[in-house]
Every structure is written in structure tokens, then in C-alpha cells.
């Protein structure tokens, strides 16, 4: 089974990675750019996209999960 893509907020901006990977694939300063790249990549691979954002400096929370299987 293919791993989902994960977008997470970092101090430097936004990072797109494969859910099980330690290292990011793409780093973006703009959230919308990261989401658009993540959606395209997930749709192409037929996997989900998970968004992880900080909530007012607290622990990161999962924002949404979107299944983009063709």
C-alpha cells in the first residue's frame, strides 16, 4: 500500500513529505503553494493528503485528510 503525503508547518514554512519519511520532499513559504503541490502529487499517486498545522503555538493538529484517488 502506498504511503500518503503529509504537509506540515515548520518554522521555515511548509514541508511536503511522504507520511513515513523523515526528510521533506519540498519546502514552501506559502501554504497554498504547498497544498496545490501536495494535491497534485497525491492525486497522481492515488493516495491521501494529510495537513498538519500549528494551532496558536500549541502542538500540531491534523487539519484535513483528503483522498485523491483517481
Secondary structure per residue as TSV (DSSP state, phi and psi in degrees):
chain	resnum	aa	ss	phi	psi
A	1	X	-	360.0	134.1
A	2	X	-	-74.1	146.3
A	3	X	-	-80.3	146.1
A	4	X	-	-72.2	161.3
A	5	X	E	-90.4	149.9
A	6	X	E	-130.5	130.8
A	7	X	E	-110.5	124.8
A	8	X	E	-131.0	149.0
A	9	X	E	-82.0	133.3
A	10	X	E	-125.6	167.7
A	11	X	T	-59.8	-25.4
A	12	X	T	-90.4	-7.4
A	13	X	E	141.8	-126.8
A	14	X	E	-125.3	142.3
A	15	X	E	-125.6	129.3
A	16	X	E	-102.2	127.8
A	17	X	E	-145.7	167.7
A	18	X	E	-81.5	139.7
A	19	X	T	-50.4	-39.0
A	20	X	T	-92.6	-1.9
A	21	X	-	-87.9	154.1
A	22	X	S	-90.4	-28.4
A	23	X	S	-106.8	139.0
A	24	X	-	-72.9	150.8
A	25	X	S	-89.0	-41.9
A	26	X	E	-138.3	140.1
A	27	X	E	-117.9	130.7
A	28	X	E	-133.0	145.9
A	29	X	S	-82.1	-29.4
A	30	X	S	-97.8	127.1
A	31	X	H	-61.2	-45.1
A	32	X	H	-62.7	-37.3
A	33	X	H	-63.9	-45.0
A	34	X	H	-61.4	-42.1
A	35	X	H	-65.3	-43.5
A	36	X	H	-63.3	-42.3
A	37	X	H	-64.6	-43.8
A	38	X	H	-62.3	-42.5
A	39	X	H	-62.5	-44.4
A	40	X	H	-63.9	-43.1
A	41	X	H	-66.2	-43.6
A	42	X	H	-66.2	-40.6
A	43	X	H	-63.7	-42.5
A	44	X	H	-62.5	-38.0
A	45	X	H	-89.5	-9.9
A	46	X	T	71.6	36.8
A	47	X	-	-124.4	178.9
A	48	X	E	-87.6	164.1
A	49	X	E	-122.0	124.6
A	50	X	E	-113.3	132.4
A	51	X	E	-108.0	129.1
A	52	X	E	-124.7	114.2
A	53	X	E	-122.8	152.2
A	54	X	E	-77.7	140.7
A	55	X	S	-109.8	95.1
A	56	X	T	54.4	44.6
A	57	X	T	79.4	-0.7
A	58	X	S	-85.4	-167.4
A	59	X	S	-61.0	145.5
A	60	X	E	-60.8	141.4
A	61	X	E	-119.7	146.7
A	62	X	E	-75.1	122.4
A	63	X	E	-83.9	-57.9
A	64	X	E	-150.8	155.7
A	65	X	E	-125.2	128.1
A	66	X	E	-125.5	125.9
A	67	X	E	-87.2	123.0
A	68	X	-	-117.3	28.5
A	69	X	-	-65.0	139.0
A	70	X	-	-74.1	360.0
